[in-house]
Amino acid sequence: MSADPTQVLAFETDCHIFDGCGFPSPGLHSFLFEPLWGDHDSNLYFNKPMLLALLGSIVIVGFFWAAFRKPKVVPGKLQMVAEAGYDFIRRGVVYETIGKKEGEKYVPLVVSLFFFVWMMNLWSIIPVAQFPVTSIIAYPAVLAAIVYVTWITLTFKRQGFVGFFKNVTGYDKSLGPVLPLAMLIEFFSNILIRPFTHAVRLFANMFAGHTLLLLFTIASWYLLNGVGIAYAGVSFIMTVVMTAFELFIQALQAYVFVLLTCTYIQGAMAEHH
């Protein structure tokens, strides 16, 4: 749960069941943060999610720099972990989806995306931070836009305008009379729906997961009064279970995001027949 005042209302007001106060349920206000610097009116400010995104970038760069600044033939523990993570994405995602020869040049992009998304997700369960940056749509949207521009550019470069048109419309003259309708649907699916779903899939999972964690955490505190203590214990157990489940979802969503990225890149390089 975030340390922002709007998200810890139950703790700040010392509100418990049977005290005559309603349950301070989480909502959209749980994803709004007061600026750490600047103000909302000027649209020039720096808030907690921005700070976490910056710190996450520093953590990732620092980790890989420390692991590979003096690489050894017999790797130490840190280098071994970094190599395992890098190799997992390179071989298990990029090579398997795009191919070794064509995919090698995209390994840096995909590895960077994976670890950045994973780190932004992980903030949700890290003490003090306790907020997944990707639960704010702007962050997944920018990452999806990077992939989208890469896909568009690569498709034009590899296939030209005619090839690009066939690629995004699914042109197949064997469809006969339904070809115009099929092309229209395919066009909107690739040009509009594809980047939208790429971003929303990540955002929605992190948004829902964080809301559930907030719900059970606040409920544990709220029920901590009288006979409600027994229910508070159940809610606390659910908080622990949801935290463990969230760990799995965080890694899974980062994996799905880069898997789709590689699928789009592979599709851009495949000639349409």
MARBAPA-575529 format. One line per 10 residues: their letters; for each residue x, y, z of N, C-alpha, C, CB. Coordinates in steps of 0.05 Angstrom, whole numbers, plus 5000, padded with zeros to 4 digits. Glycine has a CB too. Example, Ala and Ser with C-alpha at 12.3 -4.5 7.8 and 13.67 -1.06 7.14 Angstrom:
REM MARBAPA-575529
as) 5264:4886:5156:5246:4910:5156:5264:4934:5156:5226:4911:5181; 5257:4955:5142:5273:4979:5143:5258:5001:5157:5282:4988:5114
END
This chain:
REM MARBAPA-575529
msadptqvla) 5017:4976:5000:5000:5000:5000:5017:5025:5000:4981:5000:5024; 5010:5045:4985:5026:5069:4983:5027:5084:5008:5016:5086:4960; 5048:5099:5012:5051:5115:5036:5038:5142:5032:5080:5119:5043; 5026:5147:5009:5012:5172:5004:4989:5176:5023:5003:5174:4975; 4984:5200:5034:4962:5204:5053:4935:5195:5043:4961:5233:5060; 4929:5198:5017:4903:5190:5007:4899:5160:5007:4899:5201:4979; 4921:5145:5009:4918:5116:5008:4919:5103:5036:4940:5105:4991; 4926:5118:5056:4927:5106:5083:4907:5120:5101:4955:5109:5094; 4884:5126:5089:4863:5140:5104:4855:5125:5129:4840:5145:5087; 4853:5098:5126:4844:5082:5149:4863:5084:5172:4840:5054:5141
fetdchifdg) 4889:5086:5167:4909:5087:5187:4910:5114:5200:4936:5079:5176; 4907:5135:5184:4910:5162:5194:4887:5170:5212:4913:5182:5170; 4863:5161:5204:4839:5169:5220:4834:5149:5243:4815:5170:5202; 4850:5128:5245:4847:5108:5265:4818:5098:5265:4854:5119:5293; 4808:5092:5242:4781:5084:5238:4778:5053:5239:4770:5094:5211; 4761:5044:5257:4757:5015:5260:4727:5009:5260:4769:5005:5287; 4721:4984:5255:4693:4975:5255:4681:4979:5283:4690:4946:5246; 4656:4986:5285:4641:4991:5309:4648:5018:5322:4647:4969:5330; 4665:5034:5308:4671:5061:5318:4652:5082:5306:4700:5068:5311; 4634:5073:5290:4615:5091:5278:4625:5104:5252:4608:5113:5298
cgfpspglhs) 4647:5094:5241:4657:5105:5216:4655:5084:5195:4687:5115:5219; 4651:5093:5170:4648:5074:5148:4675:5063:5139:4634:5087:5125; 4674:5042:5124:4699:5030:5113:4711:5048:5092:4693:5002:5101; 4736:5057:5097:4749:5075:5078:4761:5059:5054:4772:5091:5092; 4743:5052:5036:4751:5034:5014:4770:5048:4994:4727:5024:5000; 4788:5033:4982:4806:5045:4962:4790:5052:4936:4829:5026:4955; 4800:5070:4921:4787:5078:4896:4807:5093:4879:4762:5095:4901; 4796:5110:4861:4814:5125:4843:4832:5144:4859:4797:5141:4823; 4822:5153:4882:4838:5171:4899:4864:5157:4908:4822:5181:4923; 4864:5131:4908:4887:5116:4916:4910:5117:4896:4880:5087:4922
flfeplwgdh) 4904:5128:4873:4924:5130:4852:4932:5159:4845:4914:5116:4826; 4923:5177:4863:4929:5205:4860:4949:5213:4881:4904:5222:4861; 4969:5228:4873:4990:5236:4892:4995:5266:4891:5016:5221:4885; 5000:5276:4915:5007:5304:4917:5036:5308:4906:5005:5315:4946; 5041:5330:4892:5068:5335:4881:5089:5336:4904:5068:5361:4865; 5111:5324:4899:5134:5327:4917:5148:5353:4911:5154:5303:4914; 5145:5362:4887:5156:5387:4878:5138:5400:4857:5185:5384:4867; 5134:5426:4858:5117:5439:4839:5087:5437:4847:5120:5428:4811; 5069:5442:4828:5041:5441:4835:5025:5433:4810:5030:5468:4846; 5001:5422:4814:4984:5412:4793:4975:5435:4774:4959:5398:4804
dsnlyfnkpm) 4971:5458:4785:4960:5480:4769:4979:5488:4747:4955:5504:4787; 5005:5486:4752:5024:5494:4731:5031:5471:4712:5050:5504:4744; 5021:5447:4718:5027:5423:4702:5057:5417:4701:5016:5426:4674; 5071:5429:4720:5100:5424:4722:5106:5415:4750:5117:5449:4714; 5107:5389:4754:5110:5379:4781:5124:5351:4780:5083:5377:4796; 5132:5342:4803:5146:5316:4806:5133:5302:4829:5177:5320:4811; 5121:5279:4824:5106:5264:4845:5119:5237:4851:5077:5262:4838; 5106:5222:4868:5117:5196:4876:5121:5176:4854:5099:5184:4897; 5101:5171:4836:5105:5153:4814:5129:5161:4796:5080:5150:4797; 5132:5187:4792:5155:5196:4776:5181:5190:4790:5153:5226:4770
llallgsivi) 5181:5194:4816:5205:5188:4831:5212:5158:4830:5202:5196:4861; 5191:5141:4832:5195:5112:4831:5205:5103:4804:5170:5097:4838; 5195:5116:4782:5204:5109:4755:5233:5117:4752:5187:5124:4734; 5241:5140:4763:5269:5148:4761:5287:5130:4778:5272:5177:4771; 5278:5124:4802:5294:5106:4819:5296:5078:4807:5282:5104:4847; 5274:5069:4794:5275:5043:4782:5295:5041:4759:5247:5036:4771; 5296:5063:4743:5316:5064:4721:5344:5063:4732:5311:5089:4705; 5349:5078:4754:5375:5079:4766:5383:5051:4777:5376:5100:4789; 5363:5038:4790:5368:5011:4801:5376:4991:4779:5343:5001:4816; 5361:4992:4757:5367:4973:4735:5394:4978:4722:5345:4975:4713
vgffwaafrk) 5400:5004:4716:5425:5011:4704:5448:5004:4724:5426:5041:4697; 5444:5011:4749:5464:5005:4769:5470:4975:4773:5456:5017:4796; 5448:4960:4772:5451:4931:4775:5468:4919:4752:5424:4917:4776; 5461:4925:4727:5475:4914:4705:5503:4925:4702:5459:4918:4679; 5507:4950:4710:5534:4962:4709:5552:4948:4729:5533:4992:4715; 5541:4943:4753:5557:4929:4774:5562:4900:4766:5542:4930:4801; 5544:4888:4752:5547:4860:4744:5567:4856:4721:5520:4848:4736; 5568:4876:4702:5583:4872:4678:5607:4891:4675:5566:4874:4655; 5612:4909:4694:5633:4928:4691:5661:4914:4690:5633:4949:4713; 5663:4892:4703:5688:4876:4702:5680:4847:4699:5705:4881:4728
pkvvpgklqm) 5670:4840:4675:5661:4812:4671:5684:4792:4673:5648:4810:4643; 5677:4769:4684:5697:4748:4687:5688:4723:4673:5701:4742:4717; 5708:4707:4664:5702:4682:4651:5686:4663:4670:5728:4668:4641; 5695:4663:4695:5680:4648:4716:5665:4670:4731:5699:4631:4735; 5639:4673:4725:5624:4696:4737:5620:4693:4767:5598:4698:4723; 5619:4717:4780:5612:4717:4808:5581:4716:4811:5622:4743:4822; 5571:4718:4835:5542:4714:4840:5526:4735:4825:5536:4715:4869; 5534:4761:4827:5519:4782:4815:5519:4780:4784:5531:4810:4823; 5543:4774:4773:5545:4771:4744:5528:4747:4735:5574:4768:4736; 5528:4726:4751:5513:4702:4744:5483:4707:4743:5519:4679:4764
vaeagydfir) 5473:4722:4762:5445:4729:4763:5438:4747:4739:5437:4744:4789; 5455:4767:4733:5450:4785:4710:5450:4770:4684:5470:4807:4710; 5470:4752:4681:5472:4736:4657:5448:4718:4653:5498:4719:4657; 5438:4706:4675:5415:4688:4674:5390:4704:4665:5410:4675:4701; 5386:4728:4676:5363:4744:4668:5365:4753:4639:5361:4768:4686; 5389:4762:4631:5393:4771:4604:5390:4748:4584:5421:4783:4601; 5401:4725:4591:5400:4702:4573:5372:4691:4571:5419:4681:4582; 5357:4693:4592:5329:4683:4592:5312:4698:4571:5316:4685:4620; 5315:4725:4571:5300:4741:4553:5311:4738:4524:5301:4771:4561; 5337:4737:4522:5349:4735:4495:5341:4708:4482:5380:4737:4497
rgvvyetigk) 5345:4686:4496:5340:4660:4484:5311:4652:4486:5358:4639:4497; 5299:4656:4509:5272:4647:4514:5250:4663:4501:5267:4645:4543; 5256:4689:4495:5236:4706:4483:5244:4715:4455:5231:4730:4501; 5266:4729:4453:5274:4741:4427:5281:4719:4407:5299:4759:4431; 5299:4701:4413:5307:4680:4394:5283:4662:4387:5329:4663:4406; 5267:4655:4407:5244:4637:4402:5223:4650:4385:5232:4628:4428; 5220:4676:4386:5199:4690:4372:5208:4701:4345:5187:4713:4389; 5231:4715:4346:5241:4729:4321:5261:4712:4306:5253:4756:4329; 5276:4696:4321:5298:4681:4309:5325:4692:4317:5296:4681:4278; 5345:4676:4318:5372:4684:4328:5384:4705:4310:5390:4661:4330
kegekyvplv) 5384:4701:4284:5398:4719:4265:5384:4746:4265:5398:4707:4237; 5358:4747:4261:5343:4772:4259:5339:4785:4286:5317:4767:4245; 5337:4769:4307:5329:4779:4333:5352:4791:4349:5317:4758:4348; 5377:4785:4342:5399:4794:4359:5400:4824:4363:5425:4784:4347; 5394:4839:4342:5395:4868:4343:5373:4880:4361:5393:4880:4316; 5352:4864:4367:5331:4874:4383:5333:4865:4413:5304:4865:4372; 5353:4850:4418:5357:4840:4446:5359:4863:4466:5381:4822:4447; 5376:4883:4461:5378:4905:4480:5351:4919:4486:5398:4926:4470; 5335:4924:4465:5309:4936:4469:5291:4919:4486:5296:4942:4442; 5289:4894:4479:5271:4876:4493:5279:4871:4522:5268:4849:4479
vslfffvwmm) 5305:4867:4527:5315:4863:4554:5310:4888:4571:5346:4857:4553; 5315:4912:4559:5310:4937:4574:5281:4940:4581:5319:4961:4557; 5263:4933:4562:5234:4935:4567:5226:4916:4589:5218:4929:4542; 5236:4891:4588:5228:4872:4608:5236:4880:4636:5241:4845:4601; 5260:4887:4640:5269:4894:4667:5258:4921:4677:5300:4895:4668; 5253:4939:4659:5241:4964:4667:5212:4959:4676:5241:4985:4644; 5196:4945:4660:5169:4939:4667:5168:4923:4693:5155:4923:4645; 5185:4903:4696:5185:4887:4720:5192:4903:4745:5206:4864:4717; 5211:4921:4742:5218:4938:4765:5196:4957:4772:5244:4954:4758; 5182:4968:4752:5159:4986:4757:5137:4971:4771:5149:4999:4731
nlwsiipvaq) 5133:4946:4764:5113:4929:4777:5121:4922:4806:5108:4904:4761; 5147:4916:4809:5157:4907:4836:5154:4928:4858:5185:4899:4833; 5153:4953:4850:5150:4974:4871:5126:4970:4888:5150:5002:4858; 5106:4955:4877:5081:4951:4891:5085:4937:4918:5063:4935:4874; 5105:4920:4920:5108:4904:4945:5134:4911:4960:5109:4874:4938; 5147:4932:4951:5172:4941:4965:5164:4961:4986:5192:4953:4945; 5172:4956:5011:5164:4974:5033:5171:5003:5027:5178:4966:5059; 5155:5021:5037:5157:5050:5034:5147:5059:5006:5186:5059:5038; 5157:5045:4985:5148:5052:4958:5119:5043:4955:5166:5039:4936; 5114:5017:4955:5088:5005:4956:5068:5016:4936:5077:5007:4984
fpvtsiiayp) 5077:5019:4911:5059:5029:4890:5070:5020:4863:5056:5060:4891; 5054:5006:4847:5064:4998:4820:5061:5021:4800:5048:4973:4810; 5083:5030:4790:5082:5054:4772:5065:5048:4747:5111:5061:4764; 5065:5023:4738:5050:5016:4714:5020:5016:4718:5060:4989:4704; 5011:5020:4743:4982:5023:4748:4972:5050:4740:4976:5017:4777; 4989:5068:4731:4982:5093:4719:4985:5091:4689:4999:5117:4731; 4964:5094:4674:4963:5087:4646:4984:5101:4629:4936:5094:4635; 4993:5125:4637:5013:5140:4621:5039:5124:4617:5019:5166:4635; 5047:5109:4637:5073:5094:4635:5071:5071:4615:5081:5085:4662; 5051:5053:4618:5048:5032:4598:5043:5043:4570:5026:5013:4605
avlaaivyvt) 5029:5066:4568:5022:5077:4542:5047:5086:4528:5003:5101:4546; 5066:5099:4542:5091:5108:4530:5107:5084:4521:5107:5125:4550; 5109:5063:4537:5124:5039:4529:5111:5025:4505:5125:5019:4553; 5085:5024:4505:5071:5012:4482:5075:5029:4457:5041:5009:4487; 5077:5056:4460:5081:5074:4438:5109:5069:4426:5078:5103:4446; 5129:5064:4443:5156:5058:4433:5156:5033:4416:5176:5054:4457; 5142:5012:4425:5139:4987:4410:5124:4992:4384:5126:4965:4427; 5103:5008:4385:5086:5013:4362:5102:5028:4340:5062:5030:4371; 5117:5048:4348:5133:5063:4329:5154:5045:4316:5146:5088:4342; 5166:5028:4333:5186:5009:4323:5174:4990:4302:5198:4993:4346
witltfkrqg) 5150:4980:4308:5136:4962:4290:5129:4976:4264:5110:4951:4303; 5118:5000:4265:5110:5015:4241:5135:5020:4224:5096:5041:4249; 5156:5030:4236:5180:5037:4222:5193:5013:4209:5200:5050:4241; 5194:4991:4224:5206:4967:4213:5190:4955:4190:5209:4946:4235; 5164:4956:4192:5146:4946:4171:5150:4961:4145:5117:4947:4180; 5151:4988:4147:5156:5005:4124:5183:4999:4112:5153:5034:4131; 5203:4996:4129:5230:4992:4120:5234:4966:4106:5249:4994:4144; 5221:4945:4117:5224:4918:4106:5206:4913:4081:5219:4898:4127; 5182:4924:4082:5162:4916:4062:5153:4938:4043:5139:4905:4075; 5161:4963:4049:5152:4985:4033:5123:4991:4038:5156:4979:4003
fvgffknvtg) 5112:5011:4023:5085:5020:4028:5064:4998:4021:5079:5044:4012; 5068:4985:3998:5049:4964:3990:5050:4940:4010:5056:4954:3962; 5074:4932:4018:5076:4910:4037:5064:4918:4064:5105:4902:4040; 5069:4943:4072:5057:4953:4097:5027:4952:4096:5067:4981:4103; 5016:4961:4074:4986:4962:4070:4975:4933:4073:4979:4974:4043; 4988:4914:4059:4978:4887:4060:4982:4875:4088:4994:4869:4040; 5003:4883:4102:5009:4872:4128:4988:4881:4148:5036:4881:4138; 4981:4907:4148:4962:4917:4169:4933:4913:4162:4967:4947:4172; 4927:4906:4136:4899:4901:4129:4893:4872:4125:4893:4916:4103; 4914:4855:4126:4910:4827:4123:4899:4820:4095:4891:4816:4143
ydkslgpvlp) 4909:4834:4075:4899:4831:4048:4902:4803:4038:4914:4850:4029; 4880:4792:4029:4879:4764:4018:4856:4763:3998:4876:4743:4041; 4863:4764:3973:4843:4765:3952:4825:4740:3951:4856:4769:3925; 4834:4718:3963:4818:4694:3964:4793:4697:3981:4834:4671:3974; 4791:4719:3997:4768:4723:4013:4743:4732:3997:4774:4744:4034; 4748:4741:3973:4726:4748:3955:4710:4772:3964:4708:4725:3952; 4683:4770:3965:4666:4793:3971:4670:4804:3999:4637:4784:3968; 4679:4788:4018:4682:4798:4045:4709:4812:4050:4679:4775:4065; 4726:4813:4029:4752:4825:4031:4752:4853:4042:4766:4824:4005; 4735:4872:4031:4735:4899:4041:4729:4901:4071:4715:4916:4026
lamlieffsn) 4710:4885:4080:4702:4885:4109:4725:4874:4125:4677:4870:4113; 4737:4852:4116:4759:4839:4131:4783:4858:4133:4767:4813:4117; 4788:4872:4111:4811:4891:4111:4806:4915:4130:4816:4902:4083; 4781:4924:4131:4774:4946:4149:4778:4938:4178:4745:4956:4144; 4767:4914:4185:4770:4904:4212:4799:4900:4220:4754:4878:4215; 4814:4888:4201:4843:4883:4207:4858:4909:4210:4855:4866:4184; 4851:4929:4194:4865:4954:4195:4861:4967:4223:4855:4973:4173; 4836:4969:4232:4831:4981:4258:4843:4964:4280:4801:4984:4263; 4843:4938:4277:4855:4920:4297:4885:4925:4300:4850:4891:4289; 4899:4928:4278:4928:4932:4279:4936:4960:4285:4940:4923:4253
ilirpfthav) 4923:4980:4274:4931:5008:4277:4922:5020:4303:4921:5024:4254; 4897:5014:4312:4886:5026:4335:4885:5008:4360:4859:5037:4329; 4874:4984:4356:4869:4966:4378:4895:4954:4389:4850:4944:4370; 4914:4947:4371:4938:4934:4380:4954:4950:4401:4956:4929:4356; 4961:4976:4396:4975:4991:4416:4959:4996:4441:4985:5018:4405; 4932:4998:4438:4914:5003:4461:4915:4979:4480:4886:5008:4451; 4911:4955:4468:4910:4931:4485:4938:4924:4497:4900:4907:4469; 4959:4931:4482:4986:4926:4492:4991:4942:4518:5007:4934:4470; 4981:4967:4518:4984:4984:4542:4965:4976:4564:4982:5013:4535; 4940:4972:4556:4918:4968:4576:4921:4941:4591:4891:4969:4563
rlfanmfagh) 4931:4921:4577:4935:4895:4590:4953:4897:4614:4947:4875:4570; 4975:4911:4611:4994:4916:4633:4982:4934:4655:5020:4928:4623; 4970:4956:4646:4958:4975:4664:4936:4963:4681:4947:4999:4649; 4918:4949:4668:4894:4938:4682:4902:4917:4703:4875:4926:4662; 4921:4900:4697:4930:4880:4716:4943:4892:4740:4949:4861:4703; 4959:4913:4736:4973:4926:4759:4953:4943:4775:4996:4943:4749; 4935:4955:4761:4914:4972:4775:4897:4954:4792:4897:4987:4754; 4887:4932:4781:4870:4914:4796:4885:4901:4820:4859:4892:4778; 4910:4892:4815:4925:4879:4836:4931:4898:4859:4952:4869:4824; 4938:4923:4853:4943:4942:4874:4918:4949:4890:4955:4968:4862
tllllftias) 4895:4951:4876:4870:4956:4889:4863:4934:4909:4847:4960:4869; 4867:4909:4901:4861:4886:4918:4880:4886:4943:4864:4860:4903; 4905:4892:4939:4924:4894:4961:4915:4915:4981:4953:4899:4951; 4907:4938:4970:4898:4960:4987:4873:4952:5003:4892:4985:4970; 4855:4938:4989:4830:4930:5001:4834:4912:5025:4812:4916:4981; 4850:4891:5022:4855:4873:5044:4872:4885:5066:4868:4847:5033; 4891:4902:5059:4908:4915:5079:4892:4934:5096:4931:4930:5065; 4876:4950:5083:4859:4969:5098:4838:4954:5115:4845:4989:5079; 4827:4933:5104:4807:4917:5118:4820:4904:5143:4796:4895:5100; 4845:4896:5141:4858:4884:5165:4859:4903:5188:4887:4874:5157
wyllngvgia) 4865:4928:5182:4866:4949:5202:4838:4957:5212:4881:4974:5192; 4820:4960:5193:4792:4969:5199:4778:4949:5217:4776:4973:5173; 4782:4923:5213:4769:4902:5229:4782:4896:5255:4768:4876:5213; 4804:4910:5261:4819:4905:5285:4806:4918:5310:4848:4915:5282; 4783:4908:5317:4768:4919:5339:4746:4899:5347:4755:4946:5331; 4746:4892:5373:4725:4875:5383:4725:4848:5369:4698:4887:5381; 4701:4838:5363:4698:4812:5350:4709:4812:5322:4669:4803:5350; 4714:4836:5311:4724:4839:5284:4753:4829:5282:4722:4867:5275; 4766:4825:5304:4794:4816:5304:4798:4790:5289:4805:4814:5332; 4779:4772:5293:4781:4746:5279:4780:4750:5249:4757:4728:5288
yagvsfimtv) 4763:4768:5239:4761:4773:5211:4786:4788:5201:4735:4789:5205; 4797:4805:5219:4821:4819:5212:4844:4799:5206:4830:4838:5235; 4845:4777:5221:4865:4757:5217:4862:4744:5189:4864:4736:5238; 4837:4739:5182:4832:4727:5155:4840:4747:5133:4802:4720:5152; 4833:4772:5137:4841:4793:5118:4871:4796:5115:4828:4820:5125; 4885:4793:5138:4914:4795:5138:4926:4772:5122:4925:4796:5166; 4915:4748:5126:4925:4724:5111:4921:4728:5081:4910:4699:5121; 4897:4740:5074:4892:4746:5046:4912:4766:5035:4863:4755:5043; 4920:4785:5052:4940:4805:5043:4966:4791:5036:4944:4826:5065; 4974:4772:5053:4999:4757:5048:4996:4741:5023:5006:4739:5072
vmtafelfiq) 4974:4727:5020:4969:4711:4996:4969:4728:4971:4942:4695:4998; 4955:4750:4972:4954:4768:4949:4981:4780:4942:4933:4790:4954; 4997:4785:4962:5024:4795:4957:5041:4774:4942:5038:4803:4984; 5039:4749:4951:5053:4728:4937:5043:4724:4908:5051:4701:4952; 5017:4726:4905:5005:4723:4878:5013:4747:4861:4974:4722:4880; 5015:4770:4873:5023:4794:4858:5051:4792:4848:5019:4819:4875; 5069:4779:4863:5096:4774:4855:5097:4759:4828:5112:4759:4876; 5080:4739:4827:5078:4723:4802:5067:4739:4779:5060:4698:4807; 5046:4754:4784:5033:4770:4763:5052:4792:4753:5007:4783:4774; 5068:4804:4771:5086:4825:4763:5107:4815:4742:5101:4836:4787
alqayvfvll) 5118:4792:4747:5137:4780:4729:5123:4771:4703:5152:4756:4742; 5100:4759:4706:5085:4749:4683:5077:4771:4664:5059:4735:4692; 5068:4794:4675:5060:4816:4658:5084:4829:4643:5046:4838:4674; 5107:4830:4656:5131:4839:4643:5138:4820:4620:5155:4842:4663; 5136:4794:4625:5142:4774:4605:5122:4776:4581:5140:4746:4617; 5096:4779:4587:5076:4781:4566:5081:4806:4549:5048:4781:4578; 5088:4828:4562:5093:4853:4548:5115:4850:4527:5099:4876:4568; 5137:4838:4535:5159:4835:4516:5154:4813:4496:5186:4830:4531; 5139:4793:4504:5132:4772:4485:5115:4783:4462:5116:4749:4499; 5096:4800:4469:5080:4813:4448:5097:4832:4431:5056:4829:4461
tctyiqgama) 5116:4845:4444:5134:4863:4430:5149:4847:4408:5154:4876:4449; 5160:4824:4415:5174:4808:4396:5156:4797:4374:5188:4784:4411; 5131:4790:4382:5112:4781:4362:5106:4802:4341:5086:4772:4376; 5104:4827:4350:5099:4849:4331:5123:4854:4313:5092:4875:4347; 5147:4852:4324:5171:4856:4308:5174:4834:4288:5196:4857:4327; 5168:4809:4297:5170:4787:4278:5150:4790:4256:5165:4760:4293; 5126:4799:4262:5105:4804:4242:5113:4825:4222:5079:4811:4255; 5128:4845:4231:5137:4866:4213:5158:4856:4193:5149:4889:4230; 5173:4836:4201:5194:4826:4184:5184:4804:4165:5217:4816:4200; 5161:4792:4172:5151:4770:4156:5136:4781:4132:5132:4752:4173
ehh) 5143:4771:4109:5130:4781:4084:5101:4770:4083:5145:4772:4059; 5084:4788:4073:5056:4780:4070:5052:4765:4044:5037:4804:4072; 5038:4743:4045:5033:4728:4020:5003:4728:4014:5043:4698:4024
END
